């Protein structure tokens, strides 16, 4: 990556693990995969009303090094908020991965 100095934000990548609780139902838990540096780019955002509730829809792009382990089912924690991975594009020429995400509204 030619512009490694732009990786100025620290993000955590979590893997989703499904476990059974004591009642037999499946519960989603998050397991830390890695902590890495990234460049964060704001794409767009909006405020919508869904089911009589205000929901903030924000899309961000995270650019990380090529060797960072991540897949389409992982979640990214950045500044106390979780983001769902929408797509991952690998660029071998620049040794980087571009990860398009959206904010998870809980």
One Martini backbone bead per residue (centre of mass of N, CA, C, O) as a GRO file, in nm:
protein
  106
    1UNK     BB    1   0.093   0.038   0.026
    2UNK     BB    2   0.152   0.369  -0.046
    3UNK     BB    3  -0.066   0.499   0.188
    4UNK     BB    4  -0.021   0.415   0.508
    5UNK     BB    5  -0.081   0.695   0.663
    6UNK     BB    6  -0.408   0.669   0.628
    7UNK     BB    7  -0.405   0.455   0.868
    8UNK     BB    8  -0.569   0.623   1.148
    9UNK     BB    9  -0.760   0.387   1.238
   10UNK     BB   10  -0.914   0.183   1.485
   11UNK     BB   11  -1.014  -0.158   1.445
   12UNK     BB   12  -1.259  -0.420   1.493
   13UNK     BB   13  -1.286  -0.771   1.428
   14UNK     BB   14  -1.581  -0.977   1.410
   15UNK     BB   15  -1.707  -1.291   1.480
   16UNK     BB   16  -1.978  -1.492   1.419
   17UNK     BB   17  -2.135  -1.681   1.687
   18UNK     BB   18  -2.324  -1.975   1.733
   19UNK     BB   19  -2.513  -2.044   2.030
   20UNK     BB   20  -2.633  -2.235   2.289
   21UNK     BB   21  -2.844  -2.218   2.532
   22UNK     BB   22  -3.015  -2.345   2.809
   23UNK     BB   23  -3.290  -2.349   2.607
   24UNK     BB   24  -3.184  -2.403   2.286
   25UNK     BB   25  -3.117  -2.138   2.172
   26UNK     BB   26  -2.990  -1.916   1.945
   27UNK     BB   27  -2.686  -1.724   1.992
   28UNK     BB   28  -2.529  -1.427   1.932
   29UNK     BB   29  -2.176  -1.398   1.908
   30UNK     BB   30  -1.868  -1.227   1.964
   31UNK     BB   31  -1.539  -1.263   1.807
   32UNK     BB   32  -1.224  -1.175   1.816
   33UNK     BB   33  -0.988  -1.144   1.555
   34UNK     BB   34  -0.897  -0.826   1.511
   35UNK     BB   35  -0.662  -0.556   1.518
   36UNK     BB   36  -0.662  -0.252   1.316
   37UNK     BB   37  -0.587  -0.049   1.053
   38UNK     BB   38  -0.770   0.238   0.904
   39UNK     BB   39  -0.963   0.377   0.652
   40UNK     BB   40  -1.221   0.627   0.672
   41UNK     BB   41  -1.525   0.652   0.474
   42UNK     BB   42  -1.776   0.862   0.393
   43UNK     BB   43  -2.071   0.820   0.210
   44UNK     BB   44  -2.364   0.793   0.367
   45UNK     BB   45  -2.683   0.935   0.496
   46UNK     BB   46  -2.978   0.870   0.708
   47UNK     BB   47  -3.326   0.931   0.807
   48UNK     BB   48  -3.561   0.696   0.927
   49UNK     BB   49  -3.888   0.539   0.935
   50UNK     BB   50  -3.934   0.239   1.135
   51UNK     BB   51  -4.175   0.131   1.316
   52UNK     BB   52  -4.191   0.408   1.475
   53UNK     BB   53  -3.873   0.456   1.413
   54UNK     BB   54  -3.565   0.596   1.434
   55UNK     BB   55  -3.327   0.554   1.164
   56UNK     BB   56  -2.978   0.523   1.107
   57UNK     BB   57  -2.821   0.545   0.783
   58UNK     BB   58  -2.488   0.430   0.749
   59UNK     BB   59  -2.207   0.460   0.523
   60UNK     BB   60  -1.895   0.284   0.510
   61UNK     BB   61  -1.540   0.288   0.438
   62UNK     BB   62  -1.289   0.038   0.465
   63UNK     BB   63  -0.929   0.052   0.467
   64UNK     BB   64  -0.707  -0.222   0.432
   65UNK     BB   65  -0.505  -0.456   0.442
   66UNK     BB   66  -0.468  -0.748   0.260
   67UNK     BB   67  -0.413  -0.953   0.523
   68UNK     BB   68  -0.683  -0.912   0.644
   69UNK     BB   69  -0.916  -1.095   0.821
   70UNK     BB   70  -1.217  -1.117   0.616
   71UNK     BB   71  -1.575  -1.136   0.588
   72UNK     BB   72  -1.920  -1.110   0.515
   73UNK     BB   73  -1.997  -1.192   0.841
   74UNK     BB   74  -1.866  -0.967   0.967
   75UNK     BB   75  -1.773  -0.724   1.221
   76UNK     BB   76  -1.738  -0.370   1.294
   77UNK     BB   77  -1.550  -0.178   1.529
   78UNK     BB   78  -1.624   0.183   1.558
   79UNK     BB   79  -1.664   0.406   1.790
   80UNK     BB   80  -1.889   0.205   1.937
   81UNK     BB   81  -1.973   0.082   1.650
   82UNK     BB   82  -2.153  -0.128   1.438
   83UNK     BB   83  -2.066  -0.302   1.129
   84UNK     BB   84  -2.186  -0.420   0.827
   85UNK     BB   85  -2.099  -0.630   0.578
   86UNK     BB   86  -2.138  -0.601   0.221
   87UNK     BB   87  -1.836  -0.565   0.095
   88UNK     BB   88  -1.538  -0.705  -0.079
   89UNK     BB   89  -1.231  -0.555  -0.209
   90UNK     BB   90  -0.952  -0.669  -0.383
   91UNK     BB   91  -0.613  -0.512  -0.411
   92UNK     BB   92  -0.306  -0.608  -0.522
   93UNK     BB   93  -0.160  -0.353  -0.620
   94UNK     BB   94  -0.220  -0.193  -0.324
   95UNK     BB   95  -0.259  -0.382  -0.079
   96UNK     BB   96  -0.596  -0.385  -0.051
   97UNK     BB   97  -0.907  -0.341   0.129
   98UNK     BB   98  -1.252  -0.292   0.050
   99UNK     BB   99  -1.508  -0.199   0.291
  100UNK     BB  100  -1.849  -0.223   0.287
  101UNK     BB  101  -2.085  -0.052   0.505
  102UNK     BB  102  -2.327  -0.068   0.781
  103UNK     BB  103  -2.517   0.036   1.024
  104UNK     BB  104  -2.615  -0.093   1.332
  105UNK     BB  105  -2.950  -0.109   1.449
  106UNK     BB  106  -3.057  -0.164   1.801
   0.00000   0.00000   0.00000
